[in-house]
Amino acid sequence: MTTDSDRTGAAPRARGKAETLLRVLSLLAALGCAALVVLYPRAIAHDAAGVPHGPLVGMLAGMSILWVYGFGFTPSHRILRWILSPLVGWVFLLGFGAVVFLHH
């Protein structure tokens, strides 16, 4: 009996290493974002009235998606797999993060 790895050669191993690297980077980005928000909230705003709540929610959603992906969870449902993909997480974290940190 042949498996997919027998037919494709070294490609699954290379893909596995790239995926592992992406998971580690995603987890570190989520950890860094969480640490910055918790340990230095003034990076977001100088007072509670100046917090850009909409973009902050988007940034934290991206951070949460990267946590999920970084810890190795992959949903089996196609739509959830797309919503919780690292691409969506990175776009949300970087896109909304730029708005949050550059607003003032």
N, C-alpha and C positions, 0 to 999 in steps of 0.2 A: 504494500500500500504506500503510495507516495503522498506527501503532504505539500502544502503550498510552499513551504520553505525549501523543499527539495527541488521544486520546479523553478523557483525564482532565484536560487543561489544566495548571494550575500545581501540582496536588497532588503529583506526583512530585518536583518541585523543592523544595517545602516539606518533604516527608518526607525528602528527601536532606539538607537542612540540619539538620533535627532529629536524624537519624541520625548525621551527622558530629559534631554537638555532643555527643551521647551517647557516641560513641566517644572523643572527646577527653577528656570528663569521666571516663570509665571508665579510660582510660590514665593520667590524672593521679592518680586515686584509687589505682590499683595502684602507681604510682611512689611516691606519698606513703607508702603502707603499707610498701612494701619499704624505703624510705629510713629510716623510723622504726624498723623492726625491726633493720635492719643498723647504723644509726648510733647508736641509743640503745636497746640491748636491755633496759636497766633499766626501760623503760616497761612491759615485759611482766612482769618479775619481778625481785626483788632478788638472787636466787641461782638456781642451776640446779634446785634442789629445788622451787622455788615456781612453776615454769612450768606453766600449765594446758595440758597437751599436747593433749587432745582438742579444746577450742575453738580452740587455736592452729592445728591442722591444718585445721579448718573455715574459719578466717579466711584462711589461706594458700591454700586451694583457691579461695575467692572472689576473692582477689587474682589468682590464676593465670587464672581465667575472664575477669576484666576485662582482663588483659594480652592474652589471645587475642582478645577482642572489640575492644579498643582498637586493635590493630594491623590489624584489618580482616578477620580470618579468620571465615568463616561456613561451618560444615560443611554438606554436602549431605544427609546422612542426617537424617531428621526427629527421631529420638530424641536424637542428638548435638546437633542444633541447639537442642533444648529444654534439654538439660543444660548446654551452653555459652552459654546466653542471658545477656544482661546482667542480666535480672531475678534469675536464680539467683545470679549473681556478686555483685550488690549486696546481696541478702538475706544471703548467707553472709558477706560482708565486714563489713557493718554489724552483723548479728546476733551472729556469733561474735566479732567485734572488740569489741563492747560487753562481752561476757563476759570476754574476755582482758584488756582494759584496766581494767575496773571490778572485778575479782575481789579486789583487796587493798585 
